[in-house]
Amino acid sequence: MISTETSKDIIVNGTKVTCYSDGSVHPSGSWSKRTFGYKNDKGYPIVVIKRKRFRVHRLIARAFLGVEPRDHQVDHINGDKSDNAPSNLRYVTKSQNLRGYQKVNGRSKYRGVYLKKDRDKWCVSVGTTLNGKHKKIHIGYFEDEKEAAIARDTYCFEELNYPLEGLNFPDLFVDRSKTKPQFETVKDKEENIERIQTQIEMIRQESRVLSYRIDRMMEQRKNLSEEKRRLKLILETLSV
Protein backbone atom coordinates (compact mmCIF):
# COMPACT_ATOMS: atom_id res chain seq x y z
CA MET A 1 0.00 0.00 0.00
CA ILE A 2 1.39 3.39 -1.04
CA SER A 3 1.48 5.98 1.74
CA THR A 4 0.02 9.39 0.95
CA GLU A 5 1.27 10.95 4.18
CA THR A 6 3.24 14.17 3.82
CA SER A 7 5.45 16.09 6.23
CA LYS A 8 7.00 19.53 6.55
CA ASP A 9 9.74 20.90 8.80
CA ILE A 10 9.61 24.12 10.81
CA ILE A 11 11.85 25.65 13.48
CA VAL A 12 10.23 25.97 16.91
CA ASN A 13 12.08 27.36 19.92
CA GLY A 14 15.38 26.74 18.13
CA THR A 15 14.48 23.12 17.34
CA LYS A 16 13.56 21.50 14.03
CA VAL A 17 10.07 20.01 14.25
CA THR A 18 8.64 17.69 11.62
CA CYS A 19 4.88 18.11 11.20
CA TYR A 20 2.87 15.32 9.58
CA SER A 21 -0.39 15.40 7.64
CA ASP A 22 -2.03 13.09 10.19
CA GLY A 23 -1.71 15.83 12.83
CA SER A 24 1.33 14.46 14.68
CA VAL A 25 4.69 16.15 15.27
CA HIS A 26 8.25 14.98 15.84
CA PRO A 27 10.77 17.34 17.47
CA SER A 28 14.34 16.52 16.42
CA GLY A 29 16.67 14.75 18.84
CA SER A 30 17.27 11.16 19.82
CA TRP A 31 15.24 11.68 23.02
CA SER A 32 12.06 12.68 21.22
CA LYS A 33 9.37 10.57 19.62
CA ARG A 34 6.66 11.31 17.11
CA THR A 35 3.54 12.28 19.03
CA PHE A 36 0.03 13.71 18.80
CA GLY A 37 0.62 15.49 22.12
CA TYR A 38 -1.16 15.34 25.46
CA LYS A 39 -4.38 17.27 26.09
CA ASN A 40 -4.45 20.32 28.34
CA ASP A 41 -7.43 21.35 30.48
CA LYS A 42 -9.12 22.93 27.44
CA GLY A 43 -8.81 19.80 25.34
CA TYR A 44 -6.02 21.00 23.03
CA PRO A 45 -3.14 18.58 22.35
CA ILE A 46 0.14 20.00 23.67
CA VAL A 47 3.77 19.15 22.91
CA VAL A 48 6.78 20.25 24.96
CA ILE A 49 9.81 21.55 23.05
CA LYS A 50 12.82 22.53 25.16
CA ARG A 51 10.66 22.88 28.28
CA LYS A 52 8.17 25.14 26.55
CA ARG A 53 4.62 24.07 25.74
CA PHE A 54 3.11 24.52 22.26
CA ARG A 55 -0.33 23.68 20.92
CA VAL A 56 -0.01 21.04 18.23
CA HIS A 57 -2.67 22.54 15.96
CA ARG A 58 -0.75 25.82 15.73
CA LEU A 59 2.43 24.00 14.72
CA ILE A 60 0.60 21.97 12.07
CA ALA A 61 -1.10 25.10 10.71
CA ARG A 62 2.21 26.98 10.57
CA ALA A 63 3.84 24.14 8.66
CA PHE A 64 1.07 23.50 6.12
CA LEU A 65 -0.86 26.79 5.96
CA GLY A 66 1.95 29.27 6.50
CA VAL A 67 2.61 31.85 9.20
CA GLU A 68 -0.46 32.80 11.21
CA PRO A 69 -1.73 36.21 10.00
CA ARG A 70 -2.04 39.04 12.45
CA ASP A 71 -5.27 39.09 14.51
CA HIS A 72 -6.18 35.58 13.32
CA GLN A 73 -6.56 32.24 15.09
CA VAL A 74 -6.39 28.60 14.05
CA ASP A 75 -9.87 27.08 13.74
CA HIS A 76 -10.78 23.38 13.74
CA ILE A 77 -13.28 23.16 10.90
CA ASN A 78 -15.19 20.16 12.26
CA GLY A 79 -14.98 21.35 15.87
CA ASP A 80 -12.83 18.41 17.01
CA LYS A 81 -9.81 19.83 18.87
CA SER A 82 -7.94 16.53 18.60
CA ASP A 83 -8.23 16.41 14.79
CA ASN A 84 -5.16 18.41 13.77
CA ALA A 85 -4.91 17.24 10.17
CA PRO A 86 -4.06 20.24 7.93
CA SER A 87 -7.31 19.74 6.00
CA ASN A 88 -9.23 20.38 9.24
CA LEU A 89 -7.43 23.63 10.07
CA ARG A 90 -7.81 27.18 8.77
CA TYR A 91 -6.95 30.72 9.81
CA VAL A 92 -9.92 32.83 10.89
CA THR A 93 -10.52 36.04 12.79
CA LYS A 94 -11.56 35.88 16.44
CA SER A 95 -15.17 36.76 15.57
CA GLN A 96 -15.27 33.96 12.98
CA ASN A 97 -13.86 31.49 15.47
CA LEU A 98 -16.49 32.39 18.07
CA ARG A 99 -19.31 31.51 15.69
CA GLY A 100 -19.06 27.88 16.66
CA TYR A 101 -20.04 28.72 20.24
CA GLN A 102 -23.22 30.71 19.66
CA LYS A 103 -25.83 29.78 22.28
CA VAL A 104 -29.56 29.15 21.92
CA ASN A 105 -31.64 32.09 23.17
CA GLY A 106 -35.35 32.77 23.58
CA ARG A 107 -38.22 30.33 23.00
CA SER A 108 -36.69 28.55 20.02
CA LYS A 109 -34.64 25.39 20.51
CA TYR A 110 -32.41 26.38 17.57
CA ARG A 111 -29.61 28.91 17.32
CA GLY A 112 -30.35 32.07 15.35
CA VAL A 113 -34.14 31.56 15.44
CA TYR A 114 -36.71 33.43 17.53
CA LEU A 115 -40.49 33.77 17.62
CA LYS A 116 -41.95 36.99 16.23
CA LYS A 117 -45.12 37.29 18.32
CA ASP A 118 -46.89 39.96 16.27
CA ARG A 119 -46.58 37.77 13.15
CA ASP A 120 -46.81 34.41 14.93
CA LYS A 121 -43.89 33.22 12.82
CA TRP A 122 -40.30 32.18 13.35
CA CYS A 123 -37.79 34.87 12.42
CA VAL A 124 -34.17 34.42 11.37
CA SER A 125 -31.55 37.17 11.56
CA VAL A 126 -27.79 36.82 11.67
CA GLY A 127 -25.42 39.23 13.41
CA THR A 128 -22.14 40.07 11.73
CA THR A 129 -19.46 42.74 11.70
CA LEU A 130 -18.87 44.95 8.68
CA ASN A 131 -16.12 47.56 8.62
CA GLY A 132 -15.87 47.39 12.38
CA LYS A 133 -19.60 47.88 12.94
CA HIS A 134 -22.03 45.27 14.21
CA LYS A 135 -24.92 44.63 11.87
CA LYS A 136 -27.89 42.26 11.71
CA ILE A 137 -28.92 40.64 8.45
CA HIS A 138 -32.60 39.67 8.22
CA ILE A 139 -33.09 36.29 6.51
CA GLY A 140 -36.87 35.97 6.65
CA TYR A 141 -40.00 34.70 8.44
CA PHE A 142 -41.04 31.05 8.50
CA GLU A 143 -44.11 29.06 9.56
CA ASP A 144 -42.01 26.09 10.64
CA GLU A 145 -39.30 26.42 13.32
CA LYS A 146 -37.03 23.74 11.85
CA GLU A 147 -37.41 25.22 8.39
CA ALA A 148 -36.21 28.56 9.79
CA ALA A 149 -33.21 26.89 11.43
CA ILE A 150 -32.19 25.22 8.15
CA ALA A 151 -32.45 28.55 6.31
CA ARG A 152 -30.24 30.15 8.95
CA ASP A 153 -27.67 27.34 8.70
CA THR A 154 -27.58 27.57 4.90
CA TYR A 155 -26.92 31.29 4.96
CA CYS A 156 -24.29 31.06 7.69
CA PHE A 157 -22.46 28.14 6.05
CA GLU A 158 -22.53 29.34 2.43
CA GLU A 159 -22.15 33.08 2.87
CA LEU A 160 -20.47 33.67 6.24
CA ASN A 161 -18.17 30.61 6.37
CA TYR A 162 -19.56 29.32 9.66
CA PRO A 163 -17.86 26.13 10.91
CA LEU A 164 -19.95 22.98 11.28
CA GLU A 165 -20.07 23.31 15.06
CA GLY A 166 -21.80 26.68 14.61
CA LEU A 167 -24.79 25.12 12.81
CA ASN A 168 -28.02 23.62 14.12
CA PHE A 169 -27.85 20.71 11.67
CA PRO A 170 -24.16 20.08 10.86
CA ASP A 171 -24.96 16.66 9.36
CA LEU A 172 -26.76 18.37 6.46
CA PHE A 173 -23.55 20.16 5.49
CA VAL A 174 -20.77 17.73 6.43
CA ASP A 175 -20.35 16.36 2.89
CA ARG A 176 -20.17 19.86 1.44
CA SER A 177 -17.59 20.96 4.03
CA LYS A 178 -15.17 18.30 2.75
CA THR A 179 -15.14 19.86 -0.71
CA LYS A 180 -15.40 23.47 0.43
CA PRO A 181 -12.07 25.25 -0.21
CA GLN A 182 -10.07 26.98 2.50
CA PHE A 183 -10.20 30.77 2.63
CA GLU A 184 -8.77 31.89 -0.66
CA THR A 185 -7.14 34.71 1.24
CA VAL A 186 -7.01 35.60 4.90
CA LYS A 187 -8.88 38.77 4.11
CA ASP A 188 -12.14 38.79 6.01
CA LYS A 189 -14.95 37.83 3.66
CA GLU A 190 -17.33 39.97 5.67
CA GLU A 191 -15.99 42.96 3.74
CA ASN A 192 -18.17 41.76 0.87
CA ILE A 193 -21.31 41.37 2.97
CA GLU A 194 -23.22 44.05 1.06
CA ARG A 195 -22.84 42.03 -2.12
CA ILE A 196 -24.69 39.05 -0.68
CA GLN A 197 -27.78 40.98 0.44
CA THR A 198 -29.66 40.34 -2.79
CA GLN A 199 -32.43 38.11 -3.98
CA ILE A 200 -29.96 35.75 -5.66
CA GLU A 201 -28.47 34.72 -2.35
CA MET A 202 -31.92 34.23 -0.88
CA ILE A 203 -32.77 31.87 -3.75
CA ARG A 204 -29.75 29.76 -2.90
CA GLN A 205 -31.06 29.31 0.62
CA GLU A 206 -34.51 28.31 -0.61
CA SER A 207 -33.10 25.13 -2.17
CA ARG A 208 -32.49 23.71 1.29
CA VAL A 209 -35.84 24.93 2.59
CA LEU A 210 -37.72 23.47 -0.39
CA SER A 211 -36.06 20.11 0.20
CA TYR A 212 -37.38 20.07 3.74
CA ARG A 213 -40.88 21.05 2.54
CA ILE A 214 -40.87 18.17 0.05
CA ASP A 215 -40.01 15.74 2.82
CA ARG A 216 -42.96 17.04 4.86
CA MET A 217 -45.31 16.69 1.89
CA MET A 218 -44.17 13.10 1.29
CA GLU A 219 -44.84 12.28 4.93
CA GLN A 220 -48.32 13.83 4.70
CA ARG A 221 -49.02 11.85 1.53
CA LYS A 222 -48.01 8.67 3.29
CA ASN A 223 -50.38 9.42 6.17
CA LEU A 224 -53.25 10.16 3.77
CA SER A 225 -52.66 6.89 1.92
CA GLU A 226 -52.77 5.02 5.18
CA GLU A 227 -56.02 6.77 6.16
CA LYS A 228 -57.52 5.94 2.76
CA ARG A 229 -56.64 2.29 3.18
CA ARG A 230 -58.18 2.23 6.65
CA LEU A 231 -61.43 3.80 5.45
CA LYS A 232 -61.61 1.35 2.57
CA LEU A 233 -61.40 -1.57 4.98
CA ILE A 234 -64.19 -0.06 7.10
CA LEU A 235 -66.44 0.33 4.05
CA GLU A 236 -65.79 -3.25 2.96
CA THR A 237 -66.69 -4.45 6.45
CA LEU A 238 -69.94 -2.47 6.49
CA SER A 239 -70.97 -3.79 3.08
CA VAL A 240 -70.72 -7.40 4.20
C-alpha positions as CSV (number, residue, x, y, z in Angstrom):
1,M,0.0,0.0,0.0
2,I,1.4,3.4,-1.0
3,S,1.5,6.0,1.7
4,T,0.0,9.4,0.9
5,E,1.3,10.9,4.2
6,T,3.2,14.2,3.8
7,S,5.5,16.1,6.2
8,K,7.0,19.5,6.6
9,D,9.7,20.9,8.8
10,I,9.6,24.1,10.8
11,I,11.8,25.7,13.5
12,V,10.2,26.0,16.9
13,N,12.1,27.4,19.9
14,G,15.4,26.7,18.1
15,T,14.5,23.1,17.3
16,K,13.6,21.5,14.0
17,V,10.1,20.0,14.3
18,T,8.6,17.7,11.6
19,C,4.9,18.1,11.2
20,Y,2.9,15.3,9.6
21,S,-0.4,15.4,7.6
22,D,-2.0,13.1,10.2
23,G,-1.7,15.8,12.8
24,S,1.3,14.5,14.7
25,V,4.7,16.2,15.3
26,H,8.2,15.0,15.8
27,P,10.8,17.3,17.5
28,S,14.3,16.5,16.4
29,G,16.7,14.8,18.8
30,S,17.3,11.2,19.8
31,W,15.2,11.7,23.0
32,S,12.1,12.7,21.2
33,K,9.4,10.6,19.6
34,R,6.7,11.3,17.1
35,T,3.5,12.3,19.0
36,F,0.0,13.7,18.8
37,G,0.6,15.5,22.1
38,Y,-1.2,15.3,25.5
39,K,-4.4,17.3,26.1
40,N,-4.5,20.3,28.3
41,D,-7.4,21.3,30.5
42,K,-9.1,22.9,27.4
43,G,-8.8,19.8,25.3
44,Y,-6.0,21.0,23.0
45,P,-3.1,18.6,22.3
46,I,0.1,20.0,23.7
47,V,3.8,19.1,22.9
48,V,6.8,20.3,25.0
49,I,9.8,21.6,23.1
50,K,12.8,22.5,25.2
51,R,10.7,22.9,28.3
52,K,8.2,25.1,26.6
53,R,4.6,24.1,25.7
54,F,3.1,24.5,22.3
55,R,-0.3,23.7,20.9
56,V,0.0,21.0,18.2
57,H,-2.7,22.5,16.0
58,R,-0.8,25.8,15.7
59,L,2.4,24.0,14.7
60,I,0.6,22.0,12.1
61,A,-1.1,25.1,10.7
62,R,2.2,27.0,10.6
63,A,3.8,24.1,8.7
64,F,1.1,23.5,6.1
65,L,-0.9,26.8,6.0
66,G,1.9,29.3,6.5
67,V,2.6,31.8,9.2
68,E,-0.5,32.8,11.2
69,P,-1.7,36.2,10.0
70,R,-2.0,39.0,12.5
71,D,-5.3,39.1,14.5
72,H,-6.2,35.6,13.3
73,Q,-6.6,32.2,15.1
74,V,-6.4,28.6,14.1
75,D,-9.9,27.1,13.7
76,H,-10.8,23.4,13.7
77,I,-13.3,23.2,10.9
78,N,-15.2,20.2,12.3
79,G,-15.0,21.4,15.9
80,D,-12.8,18.4,17.0
81,K,-9.8,19.8,18.9
82,S,-7.9,16.5,18.6
83,D,-8.2,16.4,14.8
84,N,-5.2,18.4,13.8
85,A,-4.9,17.2,10.2
86,P,-4.1,20.2,7.9
87,S,-7.3,19.7,6.0
88,N,-9.2,20.4,9.2
89,L,-7.4,23.6,10.1
90,R,-7.8,27.2,8.8
91,Y,-6.9,30.7,9.8
92,V,-9.9,32.8,10.9
93,T,-10.5,36.0,12.8
94,K,-11.6,35.9,16.4
95,S,-15.2,36.8,15.6
96,Q,-15.3,34.0,13.0
97,N,-13.9,31.5,15.5
98,L,-16.5,32.4,18.1
99,R,-19.3,31.5,15.7
100,G,-19.1,27.9,16.7
101,Y,-20.0,28.7,20.2
102,Q,-23.2,30.7,19.7
103,K,-25.8,29.8,22.3
104,V,-29.6,29.2,21.9
105,N,-31.6,32.1,23.2
106,G,-35.4,32.8,23.6
107,R,-38.2,30.3,23.0
108,S,-36.7,28.5,20.0
109,K,-34.6,25.4,20.5
110,Y,-32.4,26.4,17.6
111,R,-29.6,28.9,17.3
112,G,-30.3,32.1,15.3
113,V,-34.1,31.6,15.4
114,Y,-36.7,33.4,17.5
115,L,-40.5,33.8,17.6
116,K,-42.0,37.0,16.2
117,K,-45.1,37.3,18.3
118,D,-46.9,40.0,16.3
119,R,-46.6,37.8,13.2
120,D,-46.8,34.4,14.9
121,K,-43.9,33.2,12.8
122,W,-40.3,32.2,13.4
123,C,-37.8,34.9,12.4
124,V,-34.2,34.4,11.4
125,S,-31.6,37.2,11.6
126,V,-27.8,36.8,11.7
127,G,-25.4,39.2,13.4
128,T,-22.1,40.1,11.7
129,T,-19.5,42.7,11.7
130,L,-18.9,44.9,8.7
131,N,-16.1,47.6,8.6
132,G,-15.9,47.4,12.4
133,K,-19.6,47.9,12.9
134,H,-22.0,45.3,14.2
135,K,-24.9,44.6,11.9
136,K,-27.9,42.3,11.7
137,I,-28.9,40.6,8.4
138,H,-32.6,39.7,8.2
139,I,-33.1,36.3,6.5
140,G,-36.9,36.0,6.6
141,Y,-40.0,34.7,8.4
142,F,-41.0,31.1,8.5
143,E,-44.1,29.1,9.6
144,D,-42.0,26.1,10.6
145,E,-39.3,26.4,13.3
146,K,-37.0,23.7,11.9
147,E,-37.4,25.2,8.4
148,A,-36.2,28.6,9.8
149,A,-33.2,26.9,11.4
150,I,-32.2,25.2,8.1
151,A,-32.5,28.5,6.3
152,R,-30.2,30.2,9.0
153,D,-27.7,27.3,8.7
154,T,-27.6,27.6,4.9
155,Y,-26.9,31.3,5.0
156,C,-24.3,31.1,7.7
157,F,-22.5,28.1,6.0
158,E,-22.5,29.3,2.4
159,E,-22.2,33.1,2.9
160,L,-20.5,33.7,6.2
161,N,-18.2,30.6,6.4
162,Y,-19.6,29.3,9.7
163,P,-17.9,26.1,10.9
164,L,-20.0,23.0,11.3
165,E,-20.1,23.3,15.1
166,G,-21.8,26.7,14.6
167,L,-24.8,25.1,12.8
168,N,-28.0,23.6,14.1
169,F,-27.8,20.7,11.7
170,P,-24.2,20.1,10.9
171,D,-25.0,16.7,9.4
172,L,-26.8,18.4,6.5
173,F,-23.6,20.2,5.5
174,V,-20.8,17.7,6.4
175,D,-20.3,16.4,2.9
176,R,-20.2,19.9,1.4
177,S,-17.6,21.0,4.0
178,K,-15.2,18.3,2.8
179,T,-15.1,19.9,-0.7
180,K,-15.4,23.5,0.4
181,P,-12.1,25.2,-0.2
182,Q,-10.1,27.0,2.5
183,F,-10.2,30.8,2.6
184,E,-8.8,31.9,-0.7
185,T,-7.1,34.7,1.2
186,V,-7.0,35.6,4.9
187,K,-8.9,38.8,4.1
188,D,-12.1,38.8,6.0
189,K,-15.0,37.8,3.7
190,E,-17.3,40.0,5.7
191,E,-16.0,43.0,3.7
192,N,-18.2,41.8,0.9
193,I,-21.3,41.4,3.0
194,E,-23.2,44.1,1.1
195,R,-22.8,42.0,-2.1
196,I,-24.7,39.1,-0.7
197,Q,-27.8,41.0,0.4
198,T,-29.7,40.3,-2.8
199,Q,-32.4,38.1,-4.0
200,I,-30.0,35.8,-5.7
201,E,-28.5,34.7,-2.3
202,M,-31.9,34.2,-0.9
203,I,-32.8,31.9,-3.7
204,R,-29.7,29.8,-2.9
205,Q,-31.1,29.3,0.6
206,E,-34.5,28.3,-0.6
207,S,-33.1,25.1,-2.2
208,R,-32.5,23.7,1.3
209,V,-35.8,24.9,2.6
210,L,-37.7,23.5,-0.4
211,S,-36.1,20.1,0.2
212,Y,-37.4,20.1,3.7
213,R,-40.9,21.0,2.5
214,I,-40.9,18.2,0.0
215,D,-40.0,15.7,2.8
216,R,-43.0,17.0,4.9
217,M,-45.3,16.7,1.9
218,M,-44.2,13.1,1.3
219,E,-44.8,12.3,4.9
220,Q,-48.3,13.8,4.7
221,R,-49.0,11.9,1.5
222,K,-48.0,8.7,3.3
223,N,-50.4,9.4,6.2
224,L,-53.3,10.2,3.8
225,S,-52.7,6.9,1.9
226,E,-52.8,5.0,5.2
227,E,-56.0,6.8,6.2
228,K,-57.5,5.9,2.8
229,R,-56.6,2.3,3.2
230,R,-58.2,2.2,6.6
231,L,-61.4,3.8,5.4
232,K,-61.6,1.4,2.6
233,L,-61.4,-1.6,5.0
234,I,-64.2,-0.1,7.1
235,L,-66.4,0.3,4.0
236,E,-65.8,-3.3,3.0
237,T,-66.7,-4.5,6.4
238,L,-69.9,-2.5,6.5
239,S,-71.0,-3.8,3.1
240,V,-70.7,-7.4,4.2
